[in-house]
Amino acid sequence: MIAASASRPPLLPWQIEFGAAASIAAGAGLRLPLPLLGGEAERIFGAVAAAGEADGFQLFTAGQLLLGYAIQPLAGDMAAASRELYRRLLRAAGDRFLYRIWNYVPAINAAVAGVENYRAFSAGRSLAFEEACGPDFPVVLPAASAVGCGGNALAVIFAAGATAPRHFENPEQVPAYRYPREHGPRSPSFSRATAAASGGRPLVFISGTAAIKGHGTVAPERLDAQLDCTLDNLRLVSESAGLGPDLAASRGLKRHFKVYLRRVEDLAAAKTRLEGALFGAADRVTWLQADLCRGALLVEIEATLVAPS
């Protein structure tokens, strides 16, 4: 249960920091073991109020949003760990709708007993959703991302609210929750984008987006071609979500991006390409080094669009 308070709790700055040696709680946010290549800590939701703890998740409110995070040390089977973590996440969110989930998975491309960690993570996550929401669980899946991190603990962050969201797909990609078994024993559990509102303010969450068409990887290990494909996928998702072709670049929304690069040496080329094709002067961009959900992917981009308060 969320702890009640007779007085209004003090406001705290919500931020996700990077460059730590391990995943650790840091007040209203986390410090995560991903090298920071450029930009700064991620500060999407502004000031938040502590809202107690539920099922091991530290909870906060930002207006009408519920935010939560948890860190789960890995002591064995990845699928079992992610299944238990998501069971707790779904209980902590309660009757609220999930809008966005960020997942940080240690050694995401390593194989244990012949199964890649990302595929094992996806299997556990999918089972938890099915157990909680029934066989039609894909209709409630929010935007999400899952990238590699250091350390030996799963870290997860969620945003949820009381207003029903809308979920969107890319017409040139198979929905992730319908991937064939060649991508793992159970499909990844997320939508390509989610739009919602908090206190009348629109929010749009764009999932981690990479060079995938249909369900296949495009241009394995070729940065320029993968950037072209990723930009095209962002355009398609943007249009699907009603934002026009440019992620609402001229609509007055605050745009927060994270760019994950597998190889540090690709930073300069990626910056040159994306600063000319995607980012504007007012955008906040965090550049990170991370392994990605497929070994042949070199770049992944996510975005959060928030109306000014």
N, C-alpha and C positions, 0 to 999 in steps of 0.2 A: 504494500500500500504506500502511496505517496504521503509523506509526513505533512500534517497540517500545521499551520503557524498562526498564532493570534495576531502577530504584527507582520507588516509587509516585509518580506526578506530583501536584503540589500541586492542591488544589481551588480553583476560581475561581467567582465568582458569575455565573450565566447571566442576562443581561438584554437586552431589546430596548428601545432608547431611541428617542425621537422628537423632531422639531423640528430636525433637522440640515439643512444646506444641500444635502447630497448623501449617497448611501448610502456608508457607510464602516464598516470593521471596527473593533470596539471591544472588544478582549480576547475574552472568551467571550461574544460577541454582536455586535449591529450597532447603529449609529445610522442612522435612516432619515428621509428628507425628507417627513414628514407632520406638519402642525401638531398639537401636543398641546393639546386643548381642556380636558381635565380628567383627574384621576387622575394616574398616574405611569408610569414604565417598567414594561414587562411582565416579570414574574419568575415563570415557571411552574415551571421544573425545578430550582430551588435551586442547589446547588453542583455543578459539573461538573469533569471532568478533561480536559485537552487530550489528543487522540488522534491528532495529526498532521494530514496533508493528503492528499487523494486527488482527482485530477482537478480540481484547483482549488477544492475544497471544504475549508474548515477544519472539522475534526471534533472532537467532544467526546463523552464518555460521562457519563451520569447514571444510576448504577446499571446496569441492563441496557439502557438506552436508548442509541441512537446519535443524536446531534444533529449537524447540519451546516448550513453556510451558504456562499453564494457570491454575488459581485457580478459581473455581466457588462456592461461598457460596450456601448452600442448604437452600432454603426458602420454601420448600414444596415438591412437587412430584418429586421423584428420576428419574422416566422415563423422565419427561419433562426436568429436569435439564441436564441429560446426552444427550438427543436429541439436546438441544440447544448448549451444549458444543461441541458436535461433528459436528454440522452444522458449528460452528465457526472454528473448527479445519480444516475441509475440505476446507473452504474458505481460511484460512491462508496458507495451504500447496499449494494452487493454482494448477498449472499444474504439480507439482512434484509428483513423485511416493512415496507412504508411505512405509517405511521400517520397522519401529518399533514404537509401542505405549505402554507406561507404564501408567496404571490407578491406582489411589489410592482412595478407596471408603470408606467413613465413615460408621461404623456400618454395614459392608457388609452382615452379616448374620441376622441382625434384620429384622423383618417383619413389614410393614406398610400397614394397610388395607388388611391384609392377603397375601401380596406379599413381598417376601424377597427382600432386597435392591439390591442384586446382580442381581436378575432376572429382577427387574425394570430397573436397570442400563443397562443391556444387551438389553432390549426391546428398550429403547431410542436410544442407540448406533446403533442398527440394522436399525431402522427407518431412522436415519440420513444418513447412508450409502446408503440405498435404494433410498431415495429422491435425493441424489447427483449423484449416479452412476447407477441407474436403477435396474431392477430386477435381473440382472446378477452380482450384486455387489460382491458376494463371490470371484470372480476371482481376485479382487484387494486387498483383505484383507491381511494386513501384520501380522507379528508376534506381539504378544501382551501379556500382563499380566494384571490381575486385582486382587488386594489384599486389605484387610481392612486397615484402618488407623484411627487415632484419629481425633479430631476436628469435624467441621461441614461444610467441604468444599470438593468438588471433586477436585482432582489435576490430571493433565494429562500432559505427556511429549511425544513429537513425534520426530522422525528422518525421513527425506525424502531426495530424490535426483532426479536428472534428468535422471539417467540411469534406465531402466526398471529392476526390480528385478525378482527373481524366488522364488516361494512359494512352500513349501513342507509339506506333511502330514505324519503321522505315520500309517503304514499299519495295525496296531493292534488297532487303535482308529478310531471311527467315527469322521469325521471332525466336529469341534465344531459348525460350521455354519449349520450343518445338524442334530444337536441333536433333538430328539423327544420332543414333547410338555411337557412331564413330567418334563423337566428341565427348563420350563419357557415359557411365551407366545411367545417369539421370541428367536432364538438361539444366543449364543455368537458369536461375529464377529471377528474372527482372524484365521490365519493359524498357524500351529505348528512351522514353521521356515521360515525365509526369508533370501535369499542370494542376495547381491548386490555388487557394487563396487563404490568407491569414489576416483577419481584421479588415477585410475588403481589399487588401493589397495582393496583387497577383504574384505568384511564385512559379517558376518553371525550372525543372531539374532535368538536365540532359545527361544521360548515362555516359559512362566511359565509352568512347566511340573510336573505332580503329578501322583498319583496312580489311573489311570483311564484306563480301557481296554474296547473296544467297546465304550459305553457311560456310563458305570457303575463304581461306586467307588469300588476299591479293598481294602480288609482288613480294613474296617472302624475302625478308632481309634487304629490301631496297628502299631506302628512306624516302627519296624524292617521290617515287610512285606511291608509296604508302601515305605520304602527306597529301598527295592529290586525291586519293581515294577517301581518306578520312575527311577532308574538307567537303568532298561531294556528299558523303554520308551525313555530315552535319547540316548541309544545305537541305537534304531530303527530310531529315528529322525536323528541322526548323519549319519547313513548309507543312509537314504533317501536323505539327502542333499549332499551326496558325500564326507563326511568327514571321512569315515572309521568308525569303531565301537567305537572310543574313543574321539569323538569331536576334531579331528585333534591334538591330544596331542603332536605329534612329528613333526608337520609341521611348527613350528616357528611362529605361531600366538599368539598374546597376548590374553589370555583368562580371561574374567571377569565373575564372578559368583555372584549371589545373592541367598541365601538360606533363605526361610521364614519358620519359625516354629510357629505353633499355641501355643505350650506350652514351656515356658522358660525352664522347667525342662528336656526337651528332648535335650538340646544343647550338653551336653557331649557325649551322645550316638550317636547323628547325626554326630558330628565331628569325632568321632572314625571311624564310618562306611565310611564316605565320604572322609576323608583324606587318607584312604587306598585304596579306589576304584575309585575315580574320580579326586581329585585335585592333581596337581603337585606343586613342590616348587616355580615355577615362577608364578603360578596363583594368581590372586587377588580375594579374597572371602570376601563378606560382609554378615554377619549373622544378621538376623532381626526377631523380633517377630511380627507376623501379623495373623489376622484371614484370612481364605482362602475362595475360592468361594463356597466350600461345607463344611457343618458343620462337616462331618466325616473325612475330610482331615487334616492331621497333618503336612505335609511338602510339599513344592513346591520349585523347583529349576529352575532358568533361567540362560542363558549364552549369552554373546556377545563375538564374536571372531573378532579380528582386526589385520590386517597385520601391522607390525612395519613400521613407516615412514622412 
